[in-house]
Amino acid sequence: MSIKFNIIFRACDIVEAVNKSPRPFGLNKREIIKICFKSVVEAVKPLPHTIIVLGDKLSDEIASYFSSFNVKIINGDFGNDASIRASIEQSLQFPDDEWVYFCEDDYLHHPDSFYRFTQLIENKSQLTIRKKKLLSKKYISFEPDLVIHPPDYPDRYLTNQRKPSYIFLTDDYHWRQISNTTFTFLTRVSTVKKHYKTLIKSSYGANDAYLSEHLYGNRSFKDKCLCLSPIHGLANHMHVDTFTPCVNWEDIFLKYRHLI
């Protein structure tokens, strides 16, 4: 199976953090953008891919940094909501069978992240779900559309946040069904087109709660997607209170900091 990743990296360095949460390792937003972008570039490098940087009022410093890579750069005066919509519109140019990764600018990626994504996609047939038909002894089997959310948020392990979920296995990695994400996720282009109205509506107010409720299935998947998060996580949202557990992110951060 030939898999191509189309990465749309949304970047804005004029706002430190929308949720006001402090950044790790004493980093400022511009340092985080550079390190996180470099981690994506290095992780996807061995695989067929394109990268679009969708910049929102980028500073000269960050615009110059992106220009040093072989990527397409779109720099405009969007605002957060409009930049989400612009990223969705950009994704529609790609063929239906390719994959698009909507990536916010503050996710540090594990070097193996895109290799693991490839493993999961290549074994997508193993994601078939078997359910008993209502009021019947018969079962139906189906394969929902797949969405991948690469971090493993720590609050999923809190007593009041735990949820029953499907667990899947690829060659040497586990994947857990989740029902909530941010606007950083990977899916097939055909899935974006199928759920275009939901994605656009969720962009108003950057409403990831609306996105999650209407895009991801829980136990029923009628017209909804199966969203999976890796265990251990393959990306880390760079806020001090959202660290993906059981991975030495400081080592990964230091590796990429050395390269920028």
Sequence and secondary structure as in RCSB ss.txt:
>XXXX:A:sequence
MSIKFNIIFRACDIVEAVNKSPRPFGLNKREIIKICFKSVVEAVKPLPHTIIVLGDKLSDEIASYFSSFNVKIIN
GDFGNDASIRASIEQSLQFPDDEWVYFCEDDYLHHPDSFYRFTQLIENKSQLTIRKKKLLSKKYISFEPDLVIHP
PDYPDRYLTNQRKPSYIFLTDDYHWRQISNTTFTFLTRVSTVKKHYKTLIKSSYGANDAYLSEHLYGNRSFKDKC
LCLSPIHGLANHMHVDTFTPCVNWEDIFLKYRHLI
>XXXX:A:secstr
    EEEEEEE  S S TT    GGG  HHHHHHHHHHHHHHHHTTS EEEEEEEES  HHHHHHHHTSS EEEE
E   HHHHHHHHHHHHTTS TTSEEEEEETTEEE TTHHHHHHHHHHTGGGG EEEE TTSS EEEE   EEE  
B  GGGGSTTT     EEE SS EEEEES   S EEEEHHHHHHTHHHHHHHHTTT HHHHHHHHB SS  TT B
EEEEEES SEEESSTT   TTS HHHHHHHHHHH 
